[in-house]
Amino acid sequence: MDSAASTDDAVPRYLSGQATTNIASSSHSQEPLTVSVTEVDRPVVLVSNRGPLSFTRSADGLVARRGAGGLVSGLAPLVAGTDTTWIAAALSEGDRVAAAEGLIEAEDMRVRTLAIDPAVLRMAYDTICNSTLWFLHHGLHDLSRRPVIDSGWHHAWEAYRSYNHTFADAVAEEAPRNAIVLVQDYHLTLLAAHLRDRRPDITIVHFSHTPFAPPMQMRVLPHYAATELLEGMAAHHACGFHSQRWATDFEASCDETIGRRPSTFVAPLAPDPADMMKVAASDACNDAVAEIDSSVGDRRLIVRVDRIELSKNLLRGMRAYDSMLTARPDLRGRVVFRSLGYPSRDGLPEYLAYRQEVESLAGVVNQRWSTPDWTPIELDLTDNFPVSVAHLRRYDVLFINPIRDGLNLVAEEGPIVNERHGTLVLSREAGVHDQLEGAVISINPYDIEEQARALADALDRPASQRVEAAADLKRRSLSRTPADWFADQIAAADG
């Protein structure tokens, strides 16, 4: 459900659409660029860590099926049935078998998977991407302890470089002449630097699905690594971001470290209303709504839908709810907080510890306030999309308080399907806040008392204000489609 985080873990499901769009902001053009997805007259190559197909062996040979992950859900329907080639890493044994066959056409897709050495992939993905760059861009490092930049880390950076070079070699081989190459996310920041001189005929665009580290954070990296990363991104013809704030942080880091500012553009991702409404109308979703109605009854419902992810700020959210119950005895027994979240990156010790702390804190709050017929916090750690959409239909308050988030698309998905004129309480540090400010109750994600007051204010808001704000939110949430976001990247290549 949750976006923005990364191409592997975040971004909700949506289908394709056809639309014309303009880039919201561009440092290389003062006039808006406009392009239609259906009017692309150059070959397109997509490049990402996770691909659109996963492969398994069977008695009949190799079987392909549509893969998981937010980027796949967003982009695959837009390019299926076209000549677009998608290059991705082999992440399973079946994928590695497929890699030996070269370019594969299946499920209406053209895919090449790369059989990268497992040790290289593990170091590049776990040590550099997940444990370093993700934490860096989200400002999550406990700098008194992490990152540990020792000999093992420097060896992992060499693996990250090798991983990017493998992708660059594959793009050089596969990209048709004059192609547009769309590179996705922080896994592949060094690709263009290795590719651009080899293939001067192609245009390479990078898109970051996370925030970007400002100069103070970028200084955490060894200077050679920060320089290589930023020079690598600057080798693209343009770099895209969900928010102007993230583009500005990127530009500032480039100014300080490499002394020049690459071309940037801002293109927020968007939900697909047709897909959201289709799921909302499904039997599974209707059954889940009936369960909510039965168990919640006439109590007010606060909902959050997240991964169990450090940047999502679940702990402060629960503490804010606890503080609200302390300050407002009249709300005790009259409101339920349902927190839906599915585990993420359980292989990292920080994430496992965080999940345990979330579960423990929910238990503490419930022990403090529970009555025989009322459980204040209901924590659901299963990943069930129709159930999540049911809660978006049913919320009175949608609570989204990330510390720092590339976008967080659930803030727009919720208003599209909500049936109760629900109020959105939203962190100013979510990238989507740029688009929704003025129609939400804005909060500082670090200030627990401000969040507690915001939750109470949302519950107290008069019906007329709720109706007006909900209508404004829905209008804004429907203003773009996934096709617009894809078109913005094509426009950046042609700009």
RALIN-V262649 format. One record per backbone hydrogen bond with DSSP energy under -1.0 kcal/mol. NH is the residue of the N-H (numbers start at 1). CO is the residue of the C=O. Records with the same first field share a line. If there is no record, write none. Layout:
NH = CO ; CO
This chain:
10 = 6
11 = 2
21 = 35
23 = 33
24 = 266
27 = 264
35 = 21
37 = 19
39 = 36
45 = 180
46 = 85
47 = 182
48 = 87
54 = 65
56 = 63
58 = 61
61 = 58
63 = 56
65 = 54
67 = 52
71 = 7
73 = 69
74 = 70
75 = 71
76 = 72
79 = 75
80 = 76
81 = 108
82 = 79
85 = 44
86 = 110
87 = 46
88 = 112
89 = 49
90 = 114
96 = 92
97 = 93
98 = 94
99 = 95
100 = 96
101 = 98
102 = 99
104 = 111
106 = 109
109 = 106
111 = 104
112 = 86
114 = 88
116 = 114
121 = 117
122 = 118
123 = 119
124 = 120
125 = 121
126 = 122
128 = 123
129 = 124
130 = 125
131 = 126
133 = 128
134 = 129
136 = 132
137 = 133
138 = 134
139 = 136
140 = 135
143 = 141
145 = 142
146 = 142
150 = 148
154 = 150
155 = 151
156 = 152
157 = 153
158 = 154
159 = 155
160 = 156
161 = 157
162 = 158
163 = 159
164 = 160
165 = 161
166 = 162
167 = 163
168 = 164
169 = 165
170 = 166
171 = 167
172 = 168
173 = 169
174 = 170
175 = 171
179 = 176
180 = 43
181 = 203
182 = 45
183 = 205
184 = 47
185 = 207
188 = 185
196 = 192
199 = 195
202 = 199
203 = 179
205 = 181
206 = 238
207 = 183
208 = 240
218 = 214
219 = 215
220 = 217
221 = 218
226 = 222
227 = 223
228 = 224
229 = 225
230 = 226
231 = 227
232 = 228
233 = 229
234 = 230
235 = 231
236 = 233
237 = 204
239 = 263
240 = 206
241 = 265
247 = 243
248 = 244
249 = 245
250 = 246
251 = 247
252 = 248
253 = 249
254 = 250
255 = 251
256 = 252
257 = 253
258 = 254
259 = 254
265 = 239
266 = 25
267 = 241
276 = 272
277 = 273
278 = 274
279 = 275
280 = 276
281 = 277
282 = 279
286 = 282
287 = 283
288 = 284
289 = 285
290 = 286
291 = 287
292 = 288
293 = 289
294 = 290
295 = 291
296 = 292
297 = 293
299 = 296
300 = 334
302 = 336
303 = 397
304 = 338
306 = 340
308 = 342
309 = 307
312 = 309
317 = 313
318 = 314
319 = 315
320 = 316
321 = 317
322 = 318
323 = 319
324 = 320
325 = 321
326 = 322
327 = 323
328 = 324
331 = 328
334 = 331
336 = 300
337 = 376
338 = 302
339 = 378
340 = 304
341 = 380
342 = 306
348 = 345
352 = 348
353 = 349
354 = 350
355 = 351
356 = 352
357 = 353
358 = 354
359 = 355
360 = 356
361 = 357
362 = 358
363 = 359
364 = 360
365 = 361
366 = 362
367 = 363
368 = 364
369 = 365
370 = 366
371 = 374
374 = 371
378 = 337
380 = 339
388 = 384
389 = 385
390 = 386
391 = 387
392 = 388
393 = 389
394 = 390
395 = 391
396 = 301
397 = 301
398 = 423
399 = 303
400 = 425
403 = 311
405 = 429
411 = 408
412 = 409
413 = 409
414 = 410
416 = 412
417 = 413
418 = 414
419 = 393
423 = 396
425 = 398
426 = 441
427 = 400
428 = 443
430 = 427
431 = 405
432 = 407
433 = 430
434 = 431
435 = 432
436 = 432
437 = 433
439 = 436
441 = 424
443 = 426
447 = 444
448 = 446
451 = 447
452 = 448
453 = 449
454 = 450
455 = 451
456 = 452
457 = 453
458 = 454
459 = 455
460 = 456
461 = 457
466 = 462
467 = 463
468 = 464
469 = 465
470 = 466
471 = 467
472 = 468
473 = 469
474 = 470
475 = 471
476 = 472
477 = 473
478 = 474
479 = 476
485 = 481
486 = 482
487 = 483
488 = 484
489 = 485
490 = 486
491 = 487
492 = 488
493 = 489
494 = 490
495 = 491
